[in-house]
């Protein structure tokens, strides 16, 4: 078999493959060289359909943002953020919704937190916003991923 002007040197290819296949030695030690945060971010990637961003943002202002404000006021979450891609037509998502929790325990089901939130949110308001979201959001966006992330700080 002829490879035109390409020449393959089998020993060179084998040695190169072995060099790349070796396991890298990890020199960093957790807690000594870097710190992993106790706080946890719940991050949702959203692909908002073309020309639907303003309508979607208007909707989540009434639902996700409003409920996040209440959770923050109650001390149930640390913070929440919305990020928009500067290149909205590229990639798997163009909007990111992020909620910061103090720690893993803040993610666990808790009846007292639930009752406090529902009292502040209101059953009627909850029913109205849930119905609106179920009806309108699928036509505006697709959820492309959800992640639980921790910040790593290098020392």
C-alpha contacts under 8 A as a table, 3 or more apart, distances in Angstrom:
res1	aa1	res2	aa2	distance
3	X	6	X	5.41
3	X	7	X	7.04
8	X	13	X	7.75
9	X	12	X	5.45
9	X	13	X	6.33
10	X	13	X	5.12
10	X	14	X	6.16
11	X	14	X	5.09
11	X	15	X	6.17
12	X	15	X	5.24
12	X	16	X	6.12
13	X	16	X	5.13
13	X	17	X	6.14
14	X	17	X	5.13
14	X	18	X	6.30
15	X	18	X	5.13
15	X	19	X	6.27
16	X	19	X	5.17
16	X	20	X	6.39
17	X	20	X	5.28
17	X	21	X	6.03
18	X	21	X	4.96
18	X	22	X	6.34
19	X	22	X	5.73
28	X	32	X	7.82
28	X	33	X	5.65
28	X	34	X	7.56
29	X	32	X	5.48
29	X	33	X	5.31
29	X	34	X	7.03
30	X	33	X	5.85
30	X	34	X	5.42
30	X	35	X	6.37
30	X	36	X	7.83
31	X	34	X	5.30
31	X	35	X	5.02
31	X	36	X	7.57
32	X	35	X	7.47
32	X	155	X	7.50
33	X	154	X	6.23
33	X	155	X	5.26
34	X	152	X	6.67
34	X	153	X	5.48
34	X	154	X	4.30
34	X	155	X	5.18
35	X	152	X	5.68
35	X	153	X	5.14
35	X	154	X	6.47
35	X	155	X	7.36
36	X	150	X	6.46
36	X	151	X	5.89
36	X	152	X	4.65
36	X	153	X	6.48
37	X	40	X	7.37
37	X	150	X	5.65
37	X	151	X	5.31
37	X	152	X	6.36
37	X	153	X	7.75
38	X	102	X	6.77
38	X	103	X	5.18
38	X	104	X	7.57
38	X	150	X	7.33
39	X	100	X	6.68
39	X	101	X	5.55
39	X	102	X	4.49
39	X	103	X	4.49
39	X	104	X	7.37
39	X	150	X	6.43
39	X	151	X	7.74
40	X	100	X	5.72
40	X	101	X	5.19
40	X	102	X	6.55
40	X	103	X	5.75
40	X	104	X	6.78
40	X	148	X	6.37
40	X	149	X	5.63
40	X	150	X	5.10
40	X	151	X	7.81
41	X	98	X	6.32
41	X	99	X	5.43
41	X	100	X	4.38
41	X	101	X	6.15
41	X	147	X	7.84
41	X	148	X	5.49
41	X	149	X	4.98
41	X	150	X	6.28
42	X	98	X	5.62
42	X	99	X	5.19
42	X	100	X	6.45
42	X	101	X	7.76
42	X	146	X	7.14
42	X	147	X	5.78
42	X	148	X	4.67
42	X	149	X	6.52
43	X	96	X	6.75
43	X	97	X	5.68
43	X	98	X	4.37
43	X	99	X	6.53
43	X	146	X	5.56
43	X	147	X	5.13
43	X	148	X	6.28
43	X	149	X	7.32
44	X	96	X	5.67
44	X	97	X	5.14
44	X	98	X	6.39
44	X	143	X	7.23
44	X	144	X	7.74
44	X	145	X	5.82
44	X	146	X	4.34
44	X	147	X	6.48
45	X	93	X	5.65
45	X	94	X	7.52
45	X	95	X	6.12
45	X	96	X	4.75
45	X	97	X	6.65
45	X	143	X	6.01
45	X	144	X	5.46
45	X	145	X	5.05
45	X	146	X	6.11
46	X	93	X	5.10
46	X	94	X	6.25
46	X	95	X	5.11
46	X	96	X	5.99
46	X	97	X	7.74
46	X	141	X	6.61
46	X	142	X	5.79
46	X	143	X	4.55
46	X	144	X	5.60
46	X	145	X	7.30
47	X	92	X	6.47
47	X	93	X	4.22
47	X	94	X	5.26
47	X	95	X	6.36
47	X	141	X	5.49
47	X	142	X	5.17
47	X	143	X	6.27
47	X	144	X	6.55
48	X	52	X	6.39
48	X	53	X	6.10
48	X	56	X	7.54
48	X	93	X	7.42
48	X	94	X	6.49
48	X	95	X	6.95
48	X	140	X	5.87
48	X	141	X	4.16
48	X	142	X	6.43
49	X	52	X	5.54
49	X	53	X	7.25
49	X	140	X	5.51
49	X	141	X	5.39
49	X	142	X	7.80
50	X	53	X	7.24
50	X	89	X	7.80
51	X	54	X	7.60
52	X	55	X	5.35
52	X	56	X	6.02
52	X	140	X	5.74
52	X	141	X	7.95
53	X	56	X	5.10
53	X	57	X	6.01
53	X	140	X	7.83
54	X	57	X	5.10
54	X	58	X	6.05
55	X	58	X	5.07
55	X	59	X	6.27
55	X	140	X	7.83
56	X	59	X	5.02
56	X	60	X	6.21
56	X	137	X	7.07
56	X	140	X	6.38
56	X	141	X	7.79
57	X	60	X	5.17
57	X	61	X	5.97
58	X	61	X	5.22
58	X	62	X	6.87
59	X	62	X	5.46
59	X	63	X	6.48
59	X	133	X	7.33
59	X	137	X	7.94
60	X	63	X	4.73
60	X	64	X	4.87
60	X	65	X	5.92
60	X	66	X	7.85
61	X	64	X	6.21
61	X	65	X	4.81
61	X	66	X	6.05
62	X	65	X	6.44
62	X	66	X	5.48
62	X	129	X	7.11
63	X	66	X	5.35
63	X	67	X	6.00
63	X	129	X	5.90
63	X	130	X	7.70
63	X	133	X	7.60
64	X	67	X	5.32
64	X	68	X	5.95
65	X	68	X	5.00
65	X	69	X	6.10
66	X	69	X	5.23
66	X	70	X	6.55
67	X	70	X	5.17
67	X	71	X	6.25
67	X	121	X	7.02
68	X	71	X	4.98
68	X	72	X	6.08
68	X	77	X	7.77
68	X	80	X	6.73
69	X	72	X	5.13
69	X	73	X	6.16
70	X	73	X	5.03
70	X	74	X	6.14
70	X	117	X	7.17
70	X	120	X	7.04
70	X	121	X	7.18
71	X	74	X	5.09
71	X	75	X	6.18
71	X	76	X	5.01
71	X	77	X	5.73
71	X	117	X	6.74
72	X	75	X	4.96
72	X	76	X	5.74
72	X	77	X	4.96
72	X	78	X	6.06
72	X	79	X	6.41
73	X	76	X	7.64
74	X	77	X	7.87
74	X	116	X	7.81
74	X	117	X	7.56
75	X	78	X	6.78
76	X	101	X	7.46
76	X	106	X	6.93
76	X	113	X	7.20
77	X	80	X	7.82
77	X	99	X	7.16
77	X	100	X	6.01
77	X	101	X	4.89
77	X	102	X	6.64
77	X	106	X	7.57
78	X	99	X	7.65
78	X	100	X	5.31
78	X	101	X	5.47
78	X	102	X	6.03
79	X	99	X	5.88
79	X	100	X	5.10
79	X	101	X	7.41
80	X	97	X	7.56
80	X	98	X	5.46
80	X	99	X	4.27
80	X	100	X	6.03
81	X	97	X	5.97
81	X	98	X	5.11
81	X	99	X	6.52
82	X	95	X	7.15
82	X	96	X	5.71
82	X	97	X	4.75
82	X	98	X	6.34
83	X	95	X	5.66
83	X	96	X	4.98
83	X	97	X	6.55
84	X	88	X	7.50
84	X	94	X	5.84
84	X	95	X	4.55
84	X	96	X	6.42
85	X	88	X	5.24
85	X	93	X	7.92
85	X	94	X	4.88
85	X	95	X	6.10
87	X	90	X	5.80
87	X	94	X	7.31
88	X	91	X	7.93
88	X	93	X	7.70
88	X	94	X	4.87
88	X	95	X	8.00
89	X	94	X	7.17
90	X	93	X	7.59
90	X	94	X	7.46
91	X	94	X	7.25
92	X	144	X	6.65
93	X	96	X	7.48
93	X	144	X	6.61
101	X	104	X	7.44
101	X	106	X	6.00
101	X	107	X	6.98
102	X	105	X	7.98
102	X	106	X	6.25
103	X	106	X	5.56
103	X	107	X	7.32
104	X	107	X	5.41
104	X	108	X	6.99
105	X	108	X	5.31
110	X	113	X	5.47
110	X	114	X	6.21
111	X	114	X	5.01
111	X	115	X	6.05
112	X	115	X	5.16
112	X	116	X	6.13
113	X	116	X	5.14
113	X	117	X	6.10
114	X	117	X	5.16
114	X	118	X	6.10
115	X	118	X	5.16
115	X	119	X	6.08
116	X	119	X	5.20
116	X	120	X	6.30
117	X	120	X	5.15
117	X	121	X	5.82
118	X	121	X	4.92
118	X	122	X	5.47
118	X	123	X	6.52
119	X	122	X	5.36
119	X	123	X	7.60
121	X	125	X	6.62
121	X	126	X	6.57
122	X	125	X	5.33
122	X	126	X	6.05
123	X	126	X	5.03
123	X	127	X	6.16
124	X	127	X	5.17
124	X	128	X	6.24
125	X	128	X	5.17
125	X	129	X	6.11
126	X	129	X	5.39
126	X	130	X	5.94
127	X	130	X	5.24
127	X	131	X	6.10
128	X	131	X	5.26
128	X	132	X	6.22
129	X	132	X	5.02
129	X	133	X	6.04
130	X	133	X	5.13
130	X	134	X	6.13
131	X	134	X	5.25
131	X	135	X	6.15
132	X	135	X	5.20
132	X	136	X	5.97
132	X	137	X	7.93
133	X	136	X	5.38
133	X	137	X	5.30
134	X	137	X	6.13
134	X	138	X	7.15
135	X	138	X	7.16
136	X	139	X	5.95
136	X	140	X	6.98
137	X	140	X	5.14
137	X	141	X	6.16
138	X	141	X	5.61
138	X	142	X	6.69
143	X	146	X	7.95
